[in-house]
Amino acid sequence: MPRSVNSRPARLRRTLLAALVTTAVVFPVAAAASPDAPAPVAVRFADGASASERYAANLANLAEAARMADDAGRSQRAAKLRAMAAGGSAHFLSFDGRGTGRAVEVLGDLATADRVAVLVPGTDTTLDTYQRFRAGALALRQRLQAEHPRSAVVAWLGYDTPGTVSTTVLTTARADDGARKLAPFLAELRRLSASGARQSLLCHSYGSVVCARTRTGPAVTDMALFGSPGTGAETAAGLPTAARVWAGRGSEDWIARVPHVRLGGIGFGTDPVDPAFGARAFDAGSAGHSDYLKPGTASLDGLARIVLGATTASDASHA
């Protein structure tokens, strides 16, 4: 009897892992077979599954997706999927290979990190462009680690990003869908992270629309909007969060020329860097639209300082 009782948690963990692996293997089928696959379903978390179990399941997911892509004659997609796996060392909390794809990768150790930055990307971020997104996440993690080793970065490609040249980029529809997925993810991330870990949302371009529409819990202490076209809200006080709201834009960012209006559901309203919006400013230097997370930039430094606890504009802009 004691042996049976003691084995129950182990059996439960194996059952959860098996469920994750089964889901992982089935989900990529459509993507590997056809670029016209249906949109992915929402990612669901298995209750009680540990981060390490999720990492193992999603590496299996990646390997199977790459194999299926090869079988379907999509060698370029297969190569990109294998690059994401990083030789078996990558840590993905979720992965869905269908359509343009979704992936959530952890850089660092959630079990020990007391500062966790969640990067939310903007337009044209897909599995095919994932390495560009990951490079920014890695640069941020390296910058954080230099000052605060107990930090981690989560690259959250958890929604279907709109194309830069598309009608969807002009409305909040994709952002509303993303917000419905980001909110429960943040709650689950709190469970997987060290006790009392502080979360920061770092939201680029259209990702800032997603963040601004996400209802956040008490673990989220800061939300930084950069390269933002607007949020759909007129003021920072109108966002569904108690976090400090920051905004920055590089002097070379073309997004400054986007009209900050909202008419009949088209457009995103007030510019977040406008003092009237009410966000705390941080210095983004001369960043272009795709440069905010490049090593050595003022923008990367400012975002890192926000994650590490800056509370004023001068704190976030200190070189």
SELUMMI-640330 format. One record per residue (C-alpha): residue in three letters; y, x, z. Coordinates in steps of 0.001 Angstrom, whole numbers, plus 500000, padded with zeros to 6 digits. Layout:
// SELUMMI-640330
rest: Ala, py: Y, px: X, pz: Z $
...
//
This chain:
// SELUMMI-640330
rest: Met, py: 500000, px: 500000, pz: 500000 $
rest: Pro, py: 502615, px: 502672, pz: 500841 $
rest: Arg, py: 501958, px: 504365, pz: 497515 $
rest: Ser, py: 502524, px: 501078, pz: 495655 $
rest: Val, py: 505799, px: 500367, pz: 497487 $
rest: Asn, py: 507151, px: 503871, pz: 496979 $
rest: Ser, py: 506361, px: 503800, pz: 493265 $
rest: Arg, py: 508393, px: 500671, pz: 492591 $
rest: Pro, py: 511766, px: 502463, pz: 492108 $
rest: Ala, py: 510113, px: 504944, pz: 489745 $
rest: Arg, py: 508509, px: 502129, pz: 487743 $
rest: Leu, py: 511858, px: 500319, pz: 487592 $
rest: Arg, py: 513590, px: 503445, pz: 486305 $
rest: Arg, py: 510908, px: 503937, pz: 483659 $
rest: Thr, py: 511214, px: 500291, pz: 482614 $
rest: Leu, py: 514999, px: 500579, pz: 482281 $
rest: Leu, py: 514715, px: 503788, pz: 480311 $
rest: Ala, py: 512099, px: 502258, pz: 478033 $
rest: Ala, py: 514409, px: 499309, pz: 477405 $
rest: Leu, py: 517253, px: 501655, pz: 476549 $
rest: Val, py: 515106, px: 503719, pz: 474204 $
rest: Thr, py: 513752, px: 500597, pz: 472498 $
rest: Thr, py: 517292, px: 499327, pz: 471957 $
rest: Ala, py: 518368, px: 502767, pz: 470746 $
rest: Val, py: 515583, px: 502972, pz: 468184 $
rest: Val, py: 516081, px: 499465, pz: 466808 $
rest: Phe, py: 519906, px: 499442, pz: 466578 $
rest: Pro, py: 520421, px: 502246, pz: 464009 $
rest: Val, py: 518039, px: 500773, pz: 461415 $
rest: Ala, py: 520674, px: 498907, pz: 459419 $
rest: Ala, py: 523098, px: 501831, pz: 459378 $
rest: Ala, py: 520518, px: 504282, pz: 458133 $
rest: Ala, py: 519383, px: 501944, pz: 455390 $
rest: Ser, py: 522708, px: 500679, pz: 454094 $
rest: Pro, py: 526452, px: 501313, pz: 454435 $
rest: Asp, py: 526935, px: 497546, pz: 454274 $
rest: Ala, py: 525149, px: 496901, pz: 457574 $
rest: Pro, py: 526402, px: 494089, pz: 459854 $
rest: Ala, py: 528853, px: 494940, pz: 462615 $
rest: Pro, py: 527280, px: 496306, pz: 465818 $
rest: Val, py: 526659, px: 494016, pz: 468737 $
rest: Ala, py: 528427, px: 494687, pz: 472038 $
rest: Val, py: 526960, px: 497535, pz: 474057 $
rest: Arg, py: 525223, px: 496271, pz: 477190 $
rest: Phe, py: 524432, px: 498332, pz: 480259 $
rest: Ala, py: 521024, px: 498178, pz: 481909 $
rest: Asp, py: 521578, px: 497433, pz: 485599 $
rest: Gly, py: 520844, px: 500458, pz: 487737 $
rest: Ala, py: 520280, px: 502917, pz: 484885 $
rest: Ser, py: 521575, px: 506374, pz: 485801 $
rest: Ala, py: 523805, px: 508491, pz: 483609 $
rest: Ser, py: 520974, px: 510958, pz: 482954 $
rest: Glu, py: 518651, px: 508157, pz: 481828 $
rest: Arg, py: 521309, px: 506883, pz: 479457 $
rest: Tyr, py: 521881, px: 510386, pz: 478074 $
rest: Ala, py: 518173, px: 510801, pz: 477312 $
rest: Ala, py: 517916, px: 507378, pz: 475679 $
rest: Asn, py: 520891, px: 507948, pz: 473433 $
rest: Leu, py: 519771, px: 511388, pz: 472304 $
rest: Ala, py: 516603, px: 509624, pz: 471166 $
rest: Asn, py: 518845, px: 507068, pz: 469492 $
rest: Leu, py: 520755, px: 509774, pz: 467605 $
rest: Ala, py: 517600, px: 511536, pz: 466473 $
rest: Glu, py: 516103, px: 508298, pz: 465161 $
rest: Ala, py: 519329, px: 507335, pz: 463395 $
rest: Ala, py: 519457, px: 510755, pz: 461707 $
rest: Arg, py: 515827, px: 510458, pz: 460601 $
rest: Met, py: 516433, px: 506997, pz: 459136 $
rest: Ala, py: 519582, px: 508196, pz: 457361 $
rest: Asp, py: 517562, px: 510997, pz: 455764 $
rest: Asp, py: 514863, px: 508536, pz: 454712 $
rest: Ala, py: 517532, px: 506343, pz: 453119 $
rest: Gly, py: 518983, px: 509267, pz: 451163 $
rest: Arg, py: 522167, px: 509442, pz: 453280 $
rest: Ser, py: 522029, px: 513175, pz: 453967 $
rest: Gln, py: 525716, px: 513522, pz: 454853 $
rest: Arg, py: 525464, px: 510820, pz: 457528 $
rest: Ala, py: 522273, px: 512440, pz: 458845 $
rest: Ala, py: 523992, px: 515837, pz: 459132 $
rest: Lys, py: 526913, px: 514314, pz: 461022 $
rest: Leu, py: 524587, px: 512551, pz: 463425 $
rest: Arg, py: 522721, px: 515780, pz: 464132 $
rest: Ala, py: 526038, px: 517546, pz: 464753 $
rest: Met, py: 526901, px: 514866, pz: 467316 $
rest: Ala, py: 523689, px: 515605, pz: 469200 $
rest: Ala, py: 524889, px: 519196, pz: 469678 $
rest: Gly, py: 521380, px: 520593, pz: 469700 $
rest: Gly, py: 520220, px: 518143, pz: 472343 $
rest: Ser, py: 522928, px: 518993, pz: 474886 $
rest: Ala, py: 525328, px: 516090, pz: 474255 $
rest: His, py: 525761, px: 513372, pz: 476882 $
rest: Phe, py: 526152, px: 509925, pz: 475326 $
rest: Leu, py: 526397, px: 506883, pz: 477557 $
rest: Ser, py: 525968, px: 504718, pz: 474480 $
rest: Phe, py: 525436, px: 505063, pz: 470753 $
rest: Asp, py: 525141, px: 502502, pz: 467967 $
rest: Gly, py: 524558, px: 503856, pz: 464473 $
rest: Arg, py: 525112, px: 500664, pz: 462512 $
rest: Gly, py: 528087, px: 500141, pz: 460257 $
rest: Thr, py: 530929, px: 502557, pz: 460988 $
rest: Gly, py: 529292, px: 503174, pz: 464376 $
rest: Arg, py: 530166, px: 503383, pz: 468040 $
rest: Ala, py: 529611, px: 506148, pz: 470557 $
rest: Val, py: 530642, px: 506969, pz: 474124 $
rest: Glu, py: 530291, px: 510634, pz: 475071 $
rest: Val, py: 530844, px: 512331, pz: 478434 $
rest: Leu, py: 532201, px: 515880, pz: 478577 $
rest: Gly, py: 531695, px: 517101, pz: 482121 $
rest: Asp, py: 529794, px: 515930, pz: 485184 $
rest: Leu, py: 530545, px: 512374, pz: 486267 $
rest: Ala, py: 528635, px: 512887, pz: 489522 $
rest: Thr, py: 531134, px: 515465, pz: 490796 $
rest: Ala, py: 534370, px: 514707, pz: 488920 $
rest: Asp, py: 537166, px: 513130, pz: 490934 $
rest: Arg, py: 539414, px: 512873, pz: 487850 $
rest: Val, py: 537984, px: 511087, pz: 484796 $
rest: Ala, py: 540030, px: 510730, pz: 481619 $
rest: Val, py: 538950, px: 508084, pz: 479098 $
rest: Leu, py: 540178, px: 508720, pz: 475541 $
rest: Val, py: 540609, px: 505606, pz: 473394 $
rest: Pro, py: 541067, px: 506401, pz: 469683 $
rest: Gly, py: 543035, px: 504694, pz: 466957 $
rest: Thr, py: 542536, px: 503944, pz: 463283 $
rest: Asp, py: 539867, px: 505431, pz: 461049 $
rest: Thr, py: 537774, px: 506792, pz: 463937 $
rest: Thr, py: 534123, px: 506327, pz: 463001 $
rest: Leu, py: 530868, px: 508251, pz: 463231 $
rest: Asp, py: 531877, px: 509988, pz: 460010 $
rest: Thr, py: 535120, px: 511279, pz: 461595 $
rest: Tyr, py: 533696, px: 511651, pz: 465100 $
rest: Gln, py: 533937, px: 515451, pz: 465258 $
rest: Arg, py: 537717, px: 515257, pz: 464895 $
rest: Phe, py: 537875, px: 512817, pz: 467812 $
rest: Arg, py: 535489, px: 514953, pz: 469857 $
rest: Ala, py: 537587, px: 518082, pz: 469244 $
rest: Gly, py: 540517, px: 516430, pz: 471006 $
rest: Ala, py: 538320, px: 515358, pz: 473908 $
rest: Leu, py: 536963, px: 518891, pz: 474237 $
rest: Ala, py: 540462, px: 520408, pz: 474172 $
rest: Leu, py: 541532, px: 518052, pz: 476951 $
rest: Arg, py: 538504, px: 518870, pz: 479055 $
rest: Gln, py: 539103, px: 522607, pz: 478691 $
rest: Arg, py: 542746, px: 522149, pz: 479670 $
rest: Leu, py: 541777, px: 520089, pz: 482728 $
rest: Gln, py: 539031, px: 522480, pz: 483778 $
rest: Ala, py: 541449, px: 525404, pz: 483801 $
rest: Glu, py: 543406, px: 523732, pz: 486590 $
rest: His, py: 540948, px: 521311, pz: 488163 $
rest: Pro, py: 537203, px: 521991, pz: 487686 $
rest: Arg, py: 536210, px: 518614, pz: 489149 $
rest: Ser, py: 537288, px: 516688, pz: 486061 $
rest: Ala, py: 535535, px: 514981, pz: 483156 $
rest: Val, py: 536535, px: 513425, pz: 479853 $
rest: Val, py: 534952, px: 510383, pz: 478213 $
rest: Ala, py: 535371, px: 509996, pz: 474447 $
rest: Trp, py: 535198, px: 506201, pz: 474112 $
rest: Leu, py: 534561, px: 505045, pz: 470562 $
rest: Gly, py: 533457, px: 501681, pz: 471866 $
rest: Tyr, py: 535035, px: 499319, pz: 469334 $
rest: Asp, py: 535402, px: 498929, pz: 465577 $
rest: Thr, py: 538637, px: 500727, pz: 464785 $
rest: Pro, py: 540746, px: 499332, pz: 461939 $
rest: Gly, py: 541470, px: 501325, pz: 458806 $
rest: Thr, py: 544953, px: 502781, pz: 458479 $
rest: Val, py: 545283, px: 501009, pz: 455145 $
rest: Ser, py: 544054, px: 497518, pz: 456001 $
rest: Thr, py: 545296, px: 494129, pz: 457124 $
rest: Thr, py: 543464, px: 494471, pz: 460464 $
rest: Val, py: 545758, px: 497326, pz: 461522 $
rest: Leu, py: 548702, px: 494918, pz: 461604 $
rest: Thr, py: 547301, px: 492522, pz: 464219 $
rest: Thr, py: 545819, px: 492674, pz: 467709 $
rest: Ala, py: 542444, px: 491178, pz: 466674 $
rest: Arg, py: 540494, px: 494467, pz: 466765 $
rest: Ala, py: 542357, px: 495448, pz: 469938 $
rest: Asp, py: 541433, px: 492202, pz: 471680 $
rest: Asp, py: 537793, px: 492820, pz: 470793 $
rest: Gly, py: 538055, px: 496406, pz: 472032 $
rest: Ala, py: 539678, px: 495327, pz: 475295 $
rest: Arg, py: 536803, px: 492930, pz: 475989 $
rest: Lys, py: 534454, px: 495921, pz: 475775 $
rest: Leu, py: 536611, px: 498524, pz: 477493 $
rest: Ala, py: 537167, px: 496524, pz: 480701 $
rest: Pro, py: 533452, px: 496228, pz: 481672 $
rest: Phe, py: 532869, px: 499809, pz: 480572 $
rest: Leu, py: 535495, px: 501033, pz: 483036 $
rest: Ala, py: 533796, px: 499062, pz: 485806 $
rest: Glu, py: 530420, px: 500601, pz: 484905 $
rest: Leu, py: 531992, px: 504046, pz: 484686 $
rest: Arg, py: 533206, px: 503622, pz: 488241 $
rest: Arg, py: 529594, px: 503065, pz: 489336 $
rest: Leu, py: 528380, px: 506139, pz: 487491 $
rest: Ser, py: 531177, px: 508405, pz: 488730 $
rest: Ala, py: 531735, px: 510200, pz: 492020 $
rest: Ser, py: 532899, px: 507985, pz: 494865 $
rest: Gly, py: 536655, px: 507489, pz: 494743 $
rest: Ala, py: 537089, px: 509110, pz: 491315 $
rest: Arg, py: 540408, px: 508276, pz: 489663 $
rest: Gln, py: 540360, px: 507085, pz: 486063 $
rest: Ser, py: 543104, px: 507644, pz: 483508 $
rest: Leu, py: 543269, px: 505863, pz: 480151 $
rest: Leu, py: 544674, px: 508046, pz: 477366 $
rest: Cys, py: 545310, px: 505836, pz: 474373 $
rest: His, py: 546229, px: 507081, pz: 470904 $
rest: Ser, py: 547842, px: 505091, pz: 468102 $
rest: Tyr, py: 546071, px: 501705, pz: 467668 $
rest: Gly, py: 544047, px: 502655, pz: 470756 $
rest: Ser, py: 547221, px: 502038, pz: 472749 $
rest: Val, py: 547061, px: 498396, pz: 471654 $
rest: Val, py: 543482, px: 498242, pz: 472967 $
rest: Cys, py: 544432, px: 499766, pz: 476329 $
rest: Ala, py: 547492, px: 497589, pz: 476716 $
rest: Arg, py: 545315, px: 494478, pz: 476416 $
rest: Thr, py: 542608, px: 495705, pz: 478812 $
rest: Arg, py: 542492, px: 494300, pz: 482324 $
rest: Thr, py: 541873, px: 497332, pz: 484513 $
rest: Gly, py: 540517, px: 497675, pz: 488027 $
rest: Pro, py: 541834, px: 499738, pz: 490946 $
rest: Ala, py: 540107, px: 502934, pz: 489789 $
rest: Val, py: 542502, px: 503183, pz: 486817 $
rest: Thr, py: 545606, px: 504872, pz: 488188 $
rest: Asp, py: 547328, px: 505844, pz: 484926 $
rest: Met, py: 547563, px: 504623, pz: 481357 $
rest: Ala, py: 549187, px: 506911, pz: 478775 $
rest: Leu, py: 550212, px: 505523, pz: 475376 $
rest: Phe, py: 550908, px: 508131, pz: 472693 $
rest: Gly, py: 551566, px: 507826, pz: 468988 $
rest: Ser, py: 551775, px: 504098, pz: 469650 $
rest: Pro, py: 552901, px: 501474, pz: 467120 $
rest: Gly, py: 553605, px: 499104, pz: 470038 $
rest: Thr, py: 551342, px: 497121, pz: 472312 $
rest: Gly, py: 551937, px: 493458, pz: 471593 $
rest: Ala, py: 553793, px: 493204, pz: 474919 $
rest: Glu, py: 557540, px: 493423, pz: 475372 $
rest: Thr, py: 557447, px: 495445, pz: 478590 $
rest: Ala, py: 555064, px: 497622, pz: 480572 $
rest: Ala, py: 555267, px: 495085, pz: 483378 $
rest: Gly, py: 553576, px: 492591, pz: 481057 $
rest: Leu, py: 550384, px: 494628, pz: 480738 $
rest: Pro, py: 547308, px: 493481, pz: 482721 $
rest: Thr, py: 547131, px: 496616, pz: 484848 $
rest: Ala, py: 548459, px: 497981, pz: 488127 $
rest: Ala, py: 548261, px: 501532, pz: 486763 $
rest: Arg, py: 551283, px: 503733, pz: 486101 $
rest: Val, py: 552144, px: 503286, pz: 482405 $
rest: Trp, py: 553304, px: 506346, pz: 480454 $
rest: Ala, py: 554536, px: 506715, pz: 476887 $
rest: Gly, py: 555201, px: 509719, pz: 474677 $
rest: Arg, py: 555769, px: 510423, pz: 471009 $
rest: Gly, py: 556014, px: 513746, pz: 469208 $
rest: Ser, py: 559102, px: 514492, pz: 467162 $
rest: Glu, py: 556978, px: 514931, pz: 464005 $
rest: Asp, py: 555012, px: 511687, pz: 464378 $
rest: Trp, py: 555464, px: 509336, pz: 461412 $
rest: Ile, py: 554683, px: 506339, pz: 463643 $
rest: Ala, py: 558361, px: 506406, pz: 464696 $
rest: Arg, py: 559202, px: 504860, pz: 461320 $
rest: Val, py: 556983, px: 501808, pz: 461885 $
rest: Pro, py: 559123, px: 498684, pz: 462527 $
rest: His, py: 558737, px: 497607, pz: 466157 $
rest: Val, py: 558737, px: 493875, pz: 465587 $
rest: Arg, py: 556256, px: 491064, pz: 466132 $
rest: Leu, py: 556377, px: 488020, pz: 463867 $
rest: Gly, py: 553724, px: 485328, pz: 463770 $
rest: Gly, py: 551005, px: 487572, pz: 465141 $
rest: Ile, py: 551906, px: 490468, pz: 462835 $
rest: Gly, py: 553205, px: 493689, pz: 464386 $
rest: Phe, py: 553318, px: 494956, pz: 467956 $
rest: Gly, py: 556836, px: 494495, pz: 469289 $
rest: Thr, py: 558755, px: 496834, pz: 471575 $
rest: Asp, py: 558390, px: 500574, pz: 471074 $
rest: Pro, py: 556665, px: 501950, pz: 474215 $
rest: Val, py: 558961, px: 505015, pz: 474258 $
rest: Asp, py: 562028, px: 502752, pz: 474304 $
rest: Pro, py: 563459, px: 502772, pz: 477855 $
rest: Ala, py: 563588, px: 498970, pz: 477615 $
rest: Phe, py: 559776, px: 498902, pz: 477631 $
rest: Gly, py: 559769, px: 500408, pz: 481114 $
rest: Ala, py: 557080, px: 503091, pz: 480754 $
rest: Arg, py: 557352, px: 506536, pz: 482353 $
rest: Ala, py: 558173, px: 509116, pz: 479712 $
rest: Phe, py: 556202, px: 512296, pz: 479145 $
rest: Asp, py: 557147, px: 515158, pz: 476834 $
rest: Ala, py: 555036, px: 515135, pz: 473662 $
rest: Gly, py: 556914, px: 518035, pz: 472091 $
rest: Ser, py: 556790, px: 518298, pz: 468310 $
rest: Ala, py: 553385, px: 516656, pz: 467903 $
rest: Gly, py: 552534, px: 514994, pz: 464617 $
rest: His, py: 550463, px: 511834, pz: 464658 $
rest: Ser, py: 547129, px: 513672, pz: 464788 $
rest: Asp, py: 548271, px: 516630, pz: 466921 $
rest: Tyr, py: 548595, px: 515300, pz: 470477 $
rest: Leu, py: 545380, px: 516870, pz: 471757 $
rest: Lys, py: 545621, px: 520217, pz: 470011 $
rest: Pro, py: 545264, px: 523245, pz: 472320 $
rest: Gly, py: 548488, px: 524837, pz: 473482 $
rest: Thr, py: 550723, px: 521849, pz: 472742 $
rest: Ala, py: 553271, px: 520272, pz: 475070 $
rest: Ser, py: 551607, px: 516906, pz: 474466 $
rest: Leu, py: 548185, px: 518111, pz: 475637 $
rest: Asp, py: 549788, px: 519691, pz: 478675 $
rest: Gly, py: 551629, px: 516480, pz: 479521 $
rest: Leu, py: 548520, px: 514319, pz: 479175 $
rest: Ala, py: 546528, px: 516717, pz: 481363 $
rest: Arg, py: 549184, px: 516566, pz: 484068 $
rest: Ile, py: 549060, px: 512773, pz: 484013 $
rest: Val, py: 545296, px: 512891, pz: 484549 $
rest: Leu, py: 545750, px: 515379, pz: 487392 $
rest: Gly, py: 548185, px: 513195, pz: 489273 $
rest: Ala, py: 551720, px: 513483, pz: 487914 $
rest: Thr, py: 553912, px: 510622, pz: 489135 $
rest: Thr, py: 557269, px: 511405, pz: 487523 $
rest: Ala, py: 558455, px: 512382, pz: 484060 $
rest: Ser, py: 559412, px: 515841, pz: 485272 $
rest: Asp, py: 555905, px: 516327, pz: 486738 $
rest: Ala, py: 554311, px: 515392, pz: 483403 $
rest: Ser, py: 556665, px: 517601, pz: 481393 $
rest: His, py: 556459, px: 520769, pz: 483482 $
rest: Ala, py: 555289, px: 523710, pz: 481372 $
//
